[in-house]
Amino acid sequence: MQRIMFLNVPIDIVHPEELPEVVDNLLMSRNEQGVVSSGKGKNIVLLSLWDLLRARRNGLFRSYVLEASLVIPISRSIVSGVKFLTGKVPARYMPFNFVVSLLTLIERREGSLFLLGGVNPVLKKTERNLHITFPHVTIVGRYAGHIRKRDEPFVIEAIRKASPSLLLAGKGIRGKELWLARNNTRLNSGFRLWCSDLFDVFAEKRRRPSDAVFDKGLESIGFCFRNPLKFFRIFSYFRYKFLLLFYRLSKRS
């Protein structure tokens, strides 16, 4: 695994054939005394272009990305931008495919999973489908999103005691991935990953983009039609292009 800084945001270059070794090394990471590490967990960030721009200006989200164990680009614009500035070509993953690969690797170790977020019917169907697809992954707990403030300490304690290999979080959590950032030291030391629509896809309530659409970088068009306000992201895209040109010229000078 190679980590580079791109527009002052970390990006990990992990090609598919390297992913099993990277995950194994992180699962078995040890401290200086040779003891399996505990405390802070291993956050995995699936980084979109909009996340990259947010990480440049939002303090808490920036810390969350900087401290993550893996920062995986999911945007074609990030890959082309990295190539434009550095000549390197990081591997780009579709979120659904990445999570399936991660669960496959965890299953090899007969690891465990905790589901957090979504609504109960979707969460139950997600659990059922995951149990069928990954029978050797033990689902040690689940809790729907929209957690009441008074219940939050009990949910955190349940996750900590269950000590899952992977905490898979989806929409419905107050603060989204920032919830993971705020509670980083209060959870267990396994992997944590947040992905907004993942439970809907696993529960067959929403279709994921086809591989052909994703490879062309057109998946965001569907998101825009579901939420027309996202069409205004075109201005952020132009800002991103300006940043690339600015950094390229600065590097030459």
ABEGO torsion letter per residue (X at the ends): XBBBBBGGBBBBBBBAAAAAAAAAAAAABBBAAGBBBBEBBBBBBBBBAAAAAAAAABAAAAAAAAABABBBBABAAAAAAAAAAAGBBBBBBBAAAAAAAAAAAAAAAGBBBBBBEEBAAAAAAAAAAAAAABAABBBAEBBBBGBBAAAAAAAAAAAAAAGBABBBBBBGBBGEAAAAAAAAAABBABBBBBBAAAAAAAAGABBBBBAAAAAAGAAAAAAAAABAAAAAAAAAAAAAAAAAAAAAAAAAX
